[in-house]
């Protein structure tokens, strides 16, 4: 039988099977489908180069990850190195994190030094008064800040990573020229105003309104925002409000979110007292109220009704800096923990000689290693103009914030009683860190975002594949290859994915784990889509585990990308980095497999149902339901 005839027979079988499966509509088409052509196989019409996005379809798309990307030219690297030393020295000799916390604000000498170094406008173009750093340069600079003082880091980040980032991304020429020079100098501060009492993770539910005047020259802004970083000190606010938008064709009026540049000087802008917080106490956090504020129409940021897109773009663009800052935090904690472990003796030996401590230190090192890899892969991709990095950015925020918490918690444990004392400075870092799992997108919501975005992409691919199966114009051989690959995945046979040539031979075992994880992931996602269809969006117990598997799979991949880079560069740490990579990949693969089993195995469905019943009972009872063990 010829290859073409075999292809037609196989294809016809798949058509019958697909019809019997009852598959209809899976998920709505993606709102933003990239059309960039790449050399790796993917369905026609779907063109994302994102490693994580393609992971959901069981595709290996390594081009933005292997080899380990670097976007710094020799000149950029040299200028960055020249900035790092004075910045590090400043935070060691001038800034006093403990004093900032006691004061509840940043000391004036620190603010003056930060302004002098240009730290309030690191990514503002030089022609507009900024330093003009690339994303990678910026990431390395904030790593220094994160190592020494997260409170100061929040002040700087709220100002430029989100506060005026909208002006950089969406501002008109006149808006940039008007605002950026004074913001870059630190003469005035900026804040990002999205969260409200009734809208946190559900940003689309905001109640602040902006009504366009009959003369169409200004908007009247009314409403309030809560928990705004720099809210009490900022002079410029990026504010999101509902505006009435009229459909030109139908005349129908709907309310959509628009973004505005608001000056405190407009009048009607007031701030509440500084919030009393668990951590980051030197960073001002306050409510901001807008009472009939007249905002000039030219201060609209982006198009009318496109504010949600503006907000998400700002948050997505700013997340890369969080990962590098928290890598700096982890490095500082590890230095303290290792120094204590090496010098603290118990039972006649340094505690660093005991397995319990060695395991803690090793895991701390691996978490730092992966976080750094995520941070600098992401910043390099952004500098290279990679169009689709939203899932990588979300994962880097989730992973870094949880890794930093784990590292600091274990670091405090290694220091023992000393770690609990204020003098060591670790307990302050632990308190400062807790907010990172909450703000700029809670990790719980970001996990759902990762899972649903990936499932949407995979669902659209399945829709596309189904259309081709029933199309007489479909290329039979290519279709059968794709269907054969999926059939292999279904029965647990490797599909032939390979990273050969991308990794050092010593790490081929890790490469095999990564490709195996991709196969497992693709099969699990397809099974969930075929089983639940659009209803998968409601299965949050399952979505969490899908997201966890995606996070671990991506973490394996970035580690596997980074370690061979050290070998190729001849780094003295190359052998050590191979150890970090191998140990991480073996453990992460087990977690991937377990997460996917929980998401797809029927036996877990009962556990999830029971957890729902337990939670519902506590909510209904307004507290624990179980009787006290003493019976009274």
Secondary structure per residue as TSV (DSSP state, phi and psi in degrees):
chain	resnum	aa	ss	phi	psi
A	1	X	-	360.0	130.1
A	2	X	-	-68.5	161.8
A	3	X	H	-60.5	-39.9
A	4	X	H	-65.1	-42.1
A	5	X	H	-64.5	-44.8
A	6	X	H	-58.4	-40.8
A	7	X	H	-61.1	-43.0
A	8	X	H	-65.5	-40.0
A	9	X	H	-63.9	-47.8
A	10	X	H	-61.5	-42.1
A	11	X	H	-63.6	-40.4
A	12	X	H	-64.8	-36.7
A	13	X	H	-62.4	-43.1
A	14	X	H	-65.3	-36.9
A	15	X	H	-60.0	-43.7
A	16	X	H	-66.3	-43.9
A	17	X	H	-62.7	-40.8
A	18	X	H	-65.3	-39.6
A	19	X	H	-64.5	-41.1
A	20	X	H	-67.1	-28.0
A	21	X	H	-66.5	-18.0
A	22	X	T	78.6	12.2
A	23	X	-	-66.3	127.9
A	24	X	-	-120.2	-106.4
A	25	X	-	-97.5	132.2
A	26	X	-	-92.7	-69.5
A	27	X	S	-141.9	157.2
A	28	X	-	-65.4	152.3
A	29	X	-	-56.8	148.7
A	30	X	-	-61.5	142.1
A	31	X	S	-71.9	-24.9
A	32	X	S	-139.2	95.7
A	33	X	-	-99.2	122.3
A	34	X	-	-76.3	146.9
A	35	X	-	-115.8	16.9
A	36	X	-	-69.9	127.3
A	37	X	-	-82.7	138.2
A	38	X	-	-134.0	167.8
A	39	X	S	-85.8	-8.1
A	40	X	S	-92.1	147.7
A	41	X	-	-65.0	130.5
A	42	X	-	-158.3	159.4
A	43	X	-	-60.0	144.7
A	44	X	T	-60.2	137.4
A	45	X	T	94.3	-20.7
A	46	X	-	-107.2	119.8
A	47	X	-	-130.7	24.7
A	48	X	-	-67.7	137.4
A	49	X	-	-97.9	7.9
A	50	X	-	-68.8	127.5
A	51	X	H	-60.3	-45.8
A	52	X	H	-69.1	-43.1
A	53	X	H	-58.7	-45.4
A	54	X	H	-71.6	-24.0
A	55	X	H	-54.8	-37.0
A	56	X	T	-66.7	-22.6
A	57	X	T	-96.8	3.6
A	58	X	T	76.6	17.8
A	59	X	-	-96.4	142.1
A	60	X	-	-98.6	110.8
A	61	X	-	-123.9	89.7
A	62	X	-	-90.1	-0.1
A	63	X	T	-62.5	-29.6
A	64	X	T	-92.7	2.9
A	65	X	T	-124.4	-33.7
A	66	X	S	-121.2	131.7
A	67	X	S	-67.6	170.0
A	68	X	-	-53.6	120.1
A	69	X	-	-75.0	147.4
A	70	X	-	-140.5	127.7
A	71	X	-	-111.4	9.0
A	72	X	-	-92.3	127.2
A	73	X	-	-77.2	168.8
A	74	X	H	-60.9	-38.7
A	75	X	H	-67.7	-41.2
A	76	X	H	-66.3	-39.6
A	77	X	H	-63.9	-40.6
A	78	X	H	-65.9	-44.1
A	79	X	H	-67.2	-35.2
A	80	X	H	-65.3	-44.4
A	81	X	H	-60.6	-35.4
A	82	X	H	-67.3	-27.6
A	83	X	H	-85.1	-29.3
A	84	X	H	-66.2	-43.8
A	85	X	H	-61.9	-51.4
A	86	X	H	-64.2	-32.4
A	87	X	H	-66.3	-46.0
A	88	X	H	-62.8	-42.2
A	89	X	H	-63.6	-38.6
A	90	X	H	-60.4	-45.2
A	91	X	H	-72.1	-24.1
A	92	X	H	-81.6	-36.2
A	93	X	H	-104.0	-28.0
A	94	X	T	-108.1	-54.1
A	95	X	-	-70.0	137.3
A	96	X	-	-124.4	100.0
A	97	X	H	-61.8	-40.1
A	98	X	H	-66.3	-39.2
A	99	X	H	-67.2	-39.3
A	100	X	H	-59.8	-41.6
A	101	X	H	-66.7	-42.4
A	102	X	H	-63.5	-38.2
A	103	X	H	-73.2	-27.7
A	104	X	T	78.9	13.0
A	105	X	S	-161.4	173.1
A	106	X	-	-84.5	131.7
A	107	X	-	-58.2	146.6
A	108	X	H	-60.2	-37.1
A	109	X	H	-65.1	-34.1
A	110	X	H	-70.1	-45.3
A	111	X	H	-58.9	-42.6
A	112	X	H	-62.8	-41.8
A	113	X	H	-67.4	-39.7
A	114	X	H	-62.7	-41.3
A	115	X	H	-64.6	-42.1
A	116	X	H	-62.7	-35.2
A	117	X	T	-81.8	-5.2
A	118	X	T	80.3	21.0
A	119	X	T	-71.5	-11.0
A	120	X	T	-91.6	-2.9
A	121	X	-	-142.8	45.2
A	122	X	T	-60.5	-34.8
A	123	X	T	-107.7	4.1
A	124	X	S	-73.4	134.7
A	125	X	-	-54.7	146.7
A	126	X	G	-59.9	-35.1
A	127	X	G	-68.1	-12.8
A	128	X	G	-110.6	19.5
A	129	X	T	93.3	4.4
A	130	X	S	-99.3	-174.5
A	131	X	-	-87.7	-27.3
A	132	X	-	75.0	35.8
A	133	X	-	-75.4	150.2
A	134	X	-	-74.5	172.9
A	135	X	H	-62.4	-40.0
A	136	X	H	-67.4	-42.2
A	137	X	H	-62.3	-43.3
A	138	X	H	-62.0	-43.6
A	139	X	H	-58.5	-41.8
A	140	X	H	-68.7	-35.0
A	141	X	H	-68.2	-45.2
A	142	X	H	-71.7	-18.5
A	143	X	H	-61.6	-38.9
A	144	X	H	-64.1	-43.8
A	145	X	H	-62.9	-46.4
A	146	X	H	-61.3	-28.1
A	147	X	H	-70.7	-29.2
A	148	X	H	-108.3	-36.6
A	149	X	-	-160.0	100.8
A	150	X	H	-69.8	-27.1
A	151	X	H	-63.5	-46.8
A	152	X	H	-62.9	-39.3
A	153	X	H	-59.6	-38.7
A	154	X	H	-66.8	-41.1
A	155	X	H	-59.8	-47.3
A	156	X	H	-67.2	-41.8
A	157	X	H	-68.9	-42.5
A	158	X	I	-62.8	-29.6
A	159	X	I	-74.1	-50.2
A	160	X	I	-112.5	-29.4
A	161	X	I	-72.4	-31.6
A	162	X	I	-131.3	-32.3
A	163	X	I	-57.3	-56.0
A	164	X	T	-114.4	13.4
A	165	X	H	-60.2	-33.2
A	166	X	H	-61.2	-35.7
A	167	X	H	-67.5	-39.8
A	168	X	H	-64.5	-41.2
A	169	X	H	-83.5	-39.0
A	170	X	H	-122.8	-6.0
A	171	X	-	-67.7	149.1
A	172	X	-	-75.2	169.3
A	173	X	H	-57.9	-44.0
A	174	X	H	-68.6	-37.3
A	175	X	H	-63.4	-43.3
A	176	X	H	-63.6	-44.6
A	177	X	H	-67.2	-31.6
A	178	X	H	-75.3	-42.1
A	179	X	H	-104.1	-37.2
A	180	X	H	-64.6	-38.7
A	181	X	H	-58.2	-45.4
A	182	X	H	-72.0	-32.2
A	183	X	H	-70.4	-39.1
A	184	X	H	-67.1	-32.5
A	185	X	H	-77.8	-16.5
A	186	X	T	85.1	6.7
A	187	X	S	-61.2	-39.7
A	188	X	S	-131.2	153.1
A	189	X	-	-104.2	160.9
A	190	X	E	-121.6	157.5
A	191	X	E	-142.8	155.3
A	192	X	E	-109.7	117.1
A	193	X	E	-113.3	96.1
A	194	X	-	-123.5	-48.5
A	195	X	-	-68.5	138.5
A	196	X	B	-130.6	167.8
A	197	X	T	-55.1	-33.9
A	198	X	T	-103.5	1.7
A	199	X	B	-141.8	111.5
A	200	X	S	-113.1	-92.0
A	201	X	S	-66.8	-30.2
A	202	X	-	-86.3	74.7
A	203	X	G	-62.8	-25.6
A	204	X	G	-70.2	-10.5
A	205	X	G	-95.6	17.0
A	206	X	-	-61.5	151.3
A	207	X	-	-111.0	-13.1
A	208	X	-	-59.4	137.3
A	209	X	E	-122.1	154.3
A	210	X	E	-137.9	115.0
A	211	X	E	-105.1	128.5
A	212	X	E	-75.5	133.5
A	213	X	-	-68.4	155.8
A	214	X	T	-55.1	-32.6
A	215	X	T	-81.4	-5.8
A	216	X	S	61.2	28.2
A	217	X	S	-103.4	-16.2
A	218	X	E	-153.1	161.1
A	219	X	E	-108.8	145.5
A	220	X	E	-103.2	117.0
A	221	X	E	-102.4	127.8
A	222	X	E	-137.4	137.0
A	223	X	E	148.1	-172.7
A	224	X	E	-145.9	150.2
A	225	X	E	-124.2	149.4
A	226	X	E	-123.2	158.2
A	227	X	E	55.3	45.9
A	228	X	E	-92.2	117.1
A	229	X	E	-66.2	132.6
A	230	X	T	68.6	13.2
A	231	X	T	-59.5	-33.3
A	232	X	T	-91.2	-11.5
A	233	X	T	-114.1	-15.4
A	234	X	-	-74.5	150.4
A	235	X	S	-109.4	-20.1
A	236	X	E	-122.7	132.3
A	237	X	E	-126.5	136.5
A	238	X	E	-93.8	111.7
A	239	X	E	-116.8	139.7
A	240	X	E	-113.5	128.7
A	241	X	E	-144.9	154.4
A	242	X	E	-78.9	133.7
A	243	X	E	-128.7	144.3
A	244	X	E	-73.1	127.0
A	245	X	E	-118.5	123.8
A	246	X	E	-97.5	129.8
A	247	X	-	-75.4	118.5
A	248	X	T	-62.2	-34.7
A	249	X	T	-76.4	-50.1
A	250	X	T	-96.2	-18.9
A	251	X	-	81.4	-1.9
A	252	X	-	-69.6	138.6
A	253	X	E	-107.2	125.0
A	254	X	E	-125.1	157.7
A	255	X	E	-101.4	120.9
A	256	X	E	-128.2	160.2
A	257	X	E	-80.2	134.5
A	258	X	E	-124.4	158.1
A	259	X	E	-111.5	144.7
A	260	X	E	-137.8	148.9
A	261	X	E	-95.2	116.1
A	262	X	E	-117.8	131.9
A	263	X	E	-98.8	139.9
A	264	X	G	-60.1	-31.2
A	265	X	G	-68.0	-11.4
A	266	X	G	-64.9	-22.2
A	267	X	S	90.8	148.3
A	268	X	S	84.7	1.5
A	269	X	E	-102.0	117.9
A	270	X	E	-129.9	158.1
A	271	X	E	-125.3	146.8
A	272	X	-	-81.1	178.2
A	273	X	-	-67.8	158.1
A	274	X	-	-58.8	135.8
A	275	X	-	-71.6	146.6
A	276	X	-	-92.0	116.6
A	277	X	-	-118.6	163.5
A	278	X	S	-65.1	-42.5
A	279	X	S	-145.0	-165.9
A	280	X	-	37.4	48.1
A	281	X	T	-71.2	-21.9
A	282	X	T	-81.7	-8.5
A	283	X	S	-89.9	124.8
A	284	X	-	-70.0	126.6
A	285	X	E	-129.0	126.2
A	286	X	E	-155.0	162.2
A	287	X	E	-75.6	150.2
A	288	X	E	-129.7	129.7
A	289	X	E	-117.5	142.7
A	290	X	E	-122.6	113.5
A	291	X	E	-116.4	99.4
A	292	X	E	51.0	47.4
A	293	X	E	-77.0	128.3
A	294	X	E	-89.9	107.6
A	295	X	E	-105.1	119.1
A	296	X	E	-56.1	142.8
A	297	X	G	-58.5	-30.4
A	298	X	G	-71.8	-6.3
A	299	X	G	-92.2	6.8
A	300	X	E	-63.6	131.7
A	301	X	E	-104.8	109.9
A	302	X	S	82.3	-168.8
A	303	X	S	-83.1	154.7
A	304	X	T	-59.2	137.1
A	305	X	T	78.1	3.1
A	306	X	-	-108.3	21.3
A	307	X	H	-66.5	-33.8
A	308	X	H	-63.6	-40.9
A	309	X	H	-62.7	-41.0
A	310	X	H	-61.5	-47.1
A	311	X	H	-60.9	-46.8
A	312	X	H	-66.6	-36.4
A	313	X	H	-65.5	-39.8
A	314	X	H	-63.5	-49.4
A	315	X	H	-64.0	-42.3
A	316	X	H	-64.0	-41.8
A	317	X	H	-70.7	-26.8
A	318	X	H	-90.1	-10.2
A	319	X	H	-70.8	-24.9
A	320	X	H	-61.7	-33.6
A	321	X	H	-68.4	-28.3
A	322	X	H	-64.8	-41.8
A	323	X	H	-63.0	-43.5
A	324	X	H	-70.4	-37.4
A	325	X	H	-61.9	-42.2
A	326	X	H	-73.9	-25.6
A	327	X	H	-62.7	-40.5
A	328	X	H	-62.1	-41.8
A	329	X	H	-59.3	-46.7
A	330	X	H	-61.3	-41.3
A	331	X	H	-62.5	-41.4
A	332	X	H	-62.9	-41.1
A	333	X	H	-68.2	-41.3
A	334	X	H	-62.2	-40.0
A	335	X	H	-58.9	-43.1
A	336	X	H	-67.9	-41.9
A	337	X	H	-66.6	-43.4
A	338	X	H	-67.7	-39.5
A	339	X	H	-61.9	-43.4
A	340	X	H	-66.7	-42.5
A	341	X	H	-63.7	-34.8
A	342	X	H	-74.7	-27.4
A	343	X	H	-107.5	-16.5
A	344	X	-	-85.9	120.3
A	345	X	E	-105.2	135.9
A	346	X	E	-140.5	138.9
A	347	X	T	55.4	32.6
A	348	X	T	86.6	-0.4
A	349	X	E	-136.6	152.0
A	350	X	E	-62.6	144.0
A	351	X	G	-66.6	-15.8
A	352	X	G	-67.7	-11.6
A	353	X	G	-89.0	-4.8
A	354	X	S	-96.6	139.9
A	355	X	H	-58.7	-36.8
A	356	X	H	-60.5	-39.8
A	357	X	H	-76.2	-39.6
A	358	X	H	-60.2	-39.3
A	359	X	H	-65.0	-41.3
A	360	X	H	-60.6	-48.9
A	361	X	H	-62.1	-42.2
A	362	X	H	-62.8	-43.0
A	363	X	H	-68.3	-36.9
A	364	X	H	-60.6	-42.7
A	365	X	H	-64.5	-40.3
A	366	X	H	-67.1	-41.1
A	367	X	H	-63.4	-40.2
A	368	X	H	-64.1	-43.7
A	369	X	H	-59.9	-46.2
A	370	X	H	-70.2	-40.1
A	371	X	H	-61.2	-44.9
A	372	X	H	-60.1	-43.2
A	373	X	H	-61.2	-46.0
A	374	X	H	-59.7	-45.1
A	375	X	H	-60.6	-44.8
A	376	X	H	-89.0	-20.0
A	377	X	H	-65.8	-45.7
A	378	X	H	-63.8	-48.2
A	379	X	H	-64.8	-37.5
A	380	X	H	-66.0	-41.3
A	381	X	H	-61.6	-42.0
A	382	X	H	-64.0	-42.1
A	383	X	H	-66.7	-30.0
A	384	X	T	-82.0	-2.8
A	385	X	T	81.3	20.5
A	386	X	-	-61.0	126.5
A	387	X	S	-77.4	-28.4
A	388	X	-	-121.4	102.7
A	389	X	-	-136.4	14.3
A	390	X	H	-63.2	-37.8
A	391	X	H	-74.6	-37.0
A	392	X	H	-62.9	-39.3
A	393	X	H	-65.7	-43.3
A	394	X	H	-63.9	-43.6
A	395	X	H	-64.3	-39.8
A	396	X	H	-63.3	-35.6
A	397	X	H	-68.9	-46.8
A	398	X	H	-60.4	-52.0
A	399	X	H	-64.0	-47.8
A	400	X	H	-63.9	-42.4
A	401	X	H	-67.4	-35.9
A	402	X	H	-79.2	-34.7
A	403	X	H	-66.7	-42.7
A	404	X	H	-63.6	-39.2
A	405	X	H	-63.7	-45.3
A	406	X	H	-63.2	-43.9
A	407	X	H	-63.5	-44.1
A	408	X	H	-70.0	-39.0
A	409	X	H	-62.6	-44.9
A	410	X	H	-70.6	-34.5
A	411	X	H	-61.4	-42.3
A	412	X	H	-63.2	-39.0
A	413	X	H	-64.3	-39.8
A	414	X	H	-64.4	-39.3
A	415	X	H	-73.1	-15.5
A	416	X	T	63.9	-137.8
A	417	X	H	-57.5	-35.5
A	418	X	H	-60.5	-38.0
A	419	X	H	-65.5	-27.0
A	420	X	H	-78.9	-16.7
A	421	X	S	-82.8	146.1
A	422	X	G	-61.0	-32.3
A	423	X	G	-56.5	-36.9
A	424	X	G	-71.8	-23.3
A	425	X	S	81.6	0.0
A	426	X	H	-79.8	-38.1
A	427	X	H	-64.1	-32.3
A	428	X	H	-66.6	-41.7
A	429	X	H	-62.9	-40.5
A	430	X	H	-61.8	-43.0
A	431	X	H	-67.2	-40.3
A	432	X	H	-62.7	-36.7
A	433	X	H	-70.5	-26.3
A	434	X	G	-60.5	-29.8
A	435	X	G	-70.6	-22.5
A	436	X	G	-66.6	-22.0
A	437	X	G	-84.4	-2.6
A	438	X	T	-112.7	-51.6
A	439	X	S	-84.1	166.0
A	440	X	S	55.4	40.5
A	441	X	S	99.9	106.6
A	442	X	-	-61.9	150.1
A	443	X	H	-61.3	-30.5
A	444	X	H	-65.9	-45.1
A	445	X	H	-70.0	-38.4
A	446	X	H	-65.2	-33.2
A	447	X	H	-62.7	-43.6
A	448	X	H	-63.6	-38.7
A	449	X	H	-61.1	-45.5
A	450	X	H	-61.3	-49.3
A	451	X	H	-65.0	-47.4
A	452	X	H	-70.4	-36.9
A	453	X	H	-64.6	-43.7
A	454	X	H	-66.6	-41.0
A	455	X	H	-65.6	-36.1
A	456	X	H	-61.5	-43.9
A	457	X	H	-64.1	-45.8
A	458	X	H	-65.1	-37.0
A	459	X	H	-64.7	-40.3
A	460	X	H	-65.4	-35.1
A	461	X	H	-65.5	-41.3
A	462	X	H	-64.2	-38.8
A	463	X	H	-61.1	-43.0
A	464	X	H	-64.5	-41.6
A	465	X	H	-65.5	-40.6
A	466	X	H	-61.5	-42.7
A	467	X	H	-61.0	-40.5
A	468	X	H	-68.6	-36.3
A	469	X	H	-60.9	-38.9
A	470	X	T	-93.2	6.6
A	471	X	-	-98.3	126.5
A	472	X	T	-67.3	-17.6
A	473	X	T	-85.8	-2.8
A	474	X	S	-63.1	145.9
A	475	X	-	-77.9	106.8
A	476	X	H	-57.7	-47.6
A	477	X	H	-65.4	-44.2
A	478	X	H	-64.2	-40.5
A	479	X	H	-64.5	-42.6
A	480	X	H	-66.6	-33.6
A	481	X	H	-63.4	-43.5
A	482	X	H	-65.9	-44.8
A	483	X	H	-65.9	-36.9
A	484	X	H	-64.2	-39.0
A	485	X	H	-62.2	-42.5
A	486	X	H	-67.5	-35.8
A	487	X	H	-65.0	-40.2
A	488	X	H	-61.4	-44.9
A	489	X	H	-58.6	-38.5
A	490	X	H	-61.8	-36.1
A	491	X	T	-101.0	9.1
A	492	X	T	83.0	18.5
A	493	X	-	-93.0	132.3
A	494	X	-	-55.5	140.9
A	495	X	-	-91.6	-0.6
A	496	X	-	96.4	7.4
A	497	X	-	-60.4	141.5
A	498	X	-	-147.9	143.9
A	499	X	-	-112.8	22.0
A	500	X	T	-59.3	133.8
A	501	X	T	93.6	-17.2
A	502	X	T	-95.8	-23.8
A	503	X	S	-123.9	158.7
A	504	X	-	-67.4	141.5
A	505	X	G	-52.7	-31.2
A	506	X	G	-64.9	-16.4
A	507	X	G	-111.6	18.2
A	508	X	H	-61.7	-31.1
A	509	X	H	-65.4	-37.3
A	510	X	H	-69.4	-39.4
A	511	X	H	-60.4	-39.2
A	512	X	H	-64.7	-35.5
A	513	X	H	-67.3	-39.4
A	514	X	H	-64.4	-47.2
A	515	X	H	-67.8	-34.1
A	516	X	H	-65.7	-40.0
A	517	X	H	-62.0	-38.3
A	518	X	H	-64.3	-42.9
A	519	X	H	-61.5	-46.8
A	520	X	H	-60.8	-40.0
A	521	X	H	-66.1	-46.7
A	522	X	H	-59.7	-41.3
A	523	X	H	-67.3	-42.8
A	524	X	H	-64.4	-43.8
A	525	X	H	-63.5	-44.7
A	526	X	H	-62.0	-39.3
A	527	X	H	-63.4	-42.0
A	528	X	H	-65.8	-40.2
A	529	X	H	-66.4	-41.7
A	530	X	H	-68.8	-32.1
A	531	X	H	-78.7	-44.7
A	532	X	H	-105.3	-24.1
A	533	X	G	59.3	-142.2
A	534	X	G	-60.5	-25.0
A	535	X	G	-66.3	-10.2
A	536	X	G	-60.9	-25.6
A	537	X	G	-63.3	-20.1
A	538	X	G	-93.5	-5.2
A	539	X	-	-92.8	72.7
A	540	X	H	-69.6	-29.3
A	541	X	H	-59.0	-41.6
A	542	X	H	-74.1	-41.0
A	543	X	H	-61.7	-37.9
A	544	X	H	-60.3	-42.3
A	545	X	H	-72.7	-33.6
A	546	X	H	-62.9	-44.3
A	547	X	H	-63.0	-42.7
A	548	X	H	-60.7	-40.3
A	549	X	H	-66.3	-37.7
A	550	X	H	-65.4	-42.2
A	551	X	H	-62.3	-47.3
A	552	X	H	-66.4	-38.0
A	553	X	H	-63.9	-44.3
A	554	X	H	-67.0	-38.2
A	555	X	H	-62.3	-39.5
A	556	X	H	-60.5	-44.2
A	557	X	H	-66.3	-42.0
A	558	X	H	-69.1	-35.3
A	559	X	H	-64.9	-41.9
A	560	X	H	-68.4	-27.0
A	561	X	H	-75.3	-40.3
A	562	X	H	-71.9	-43.5
A	563	X	H	-60.5	-47.6
A	564	X	H	-62.8	-26.7
A	565	X	H	-63.3	-39.3
A	566	X	H	-64.2	-36.3
A	567	X	H	-66.1	-48.4
A	568	X	H	-65.4	-29.8
A	569	X	T	-85.1	-4.8
A	570	X	T	69.4	31.8
A	571	X	-	-68.4	139.8
A	572	X	T	-60.6	-22.5
A	573	X	T	-88.3	7.0
A	574	X	H	-56.4	-46.3
A	575	X	H	-65.1	-39.8
A	576	X	H	-63.6	-39.6
A	577	X	H	-67.7	-32.7
A	578	X	H	-64.7	-38.1
A	579	X	H	-62.0	-45.7
A	580	X	H	-59.1	-46.7
A	581	X	H	-63.1	-47.9
A	582	X	H	-64.7	-46.2
A	583	X	H	-62.7	-42.6
A	584	X	H	-62.6	-48.3
A	585	X	H	-62.7	-40.3
A	586	X	H	-64.8	-40.7
A	587	X	H	-75.0	-41.3
A	588	X	H	-64.2	-36.7
A	589	X	H	-61.7	-39.9
A	590	X	H	-62.7	-37.6
A	591	X	H	-68.8	-39.1
A	592	X	H	-59.4	-48.4
A	593	X	H	-62.1	-42.4
A	594	X	H	-66.7	-42.5
A	595	X	H	-62.3	-42.4
A	596	X	H	-70.0	-34.8
A	597	X	H	-64.5	-41.1
A	598	X	H	-65.1	-33.0
A	599	X	H	-75.5	-24.3
A	600	X	H	-118.8	-24.1
A	601	X	-	-75.0	132.3
A	602	X	H	-57.7	-31.9
A	603	X	H	-64.0	-23.5
A	604	X	H	-80.3	-19.4
A	605	X	H	-59.3	-39.3
A	606	X	H	-65.3	-40.8
A	607	X	H	-61.9	-43.6
A	608	X	H	-65.7	-39.5
A	609	X	H	-63.4	-39.9
A	610	X	H	-66.1	-40.1
A	611	X	H	-62.2	-38.4
A	612	X	H	-62.7	-43.4
A	613	X	H	-63.2	-41.4
A	614	X	H	-61.9	-47.0
A	615	X	H	-62.8	-45.5
A	616	X	H	-59.7	-39.2
A	617	X	H	-64.5	-42.7
A	618	X	H	-65.7	-40.5
A	619	X	H	-65.0	-44.2
A	620	X	H	-65.0	-37.5
A	621	X	H	-83.6	-7.7
A	622	X	T	57.8	37.6
A	623	X	S	155.9	-175.4
A	624	X	-	-57.1	144.4
A	625	X	-	-100.3	-34.3
A	626	X	S	-60.2	141.0
A	627	X	-	-67.5	151.7
A	628	X	-	-62.2	141.8
A	629	X	T	-59.5	-22.7
A	630	X	T	-86.6	-9.1
A	631	X	-	85.4	1.5
A	632	X	-	-151.8	360.0
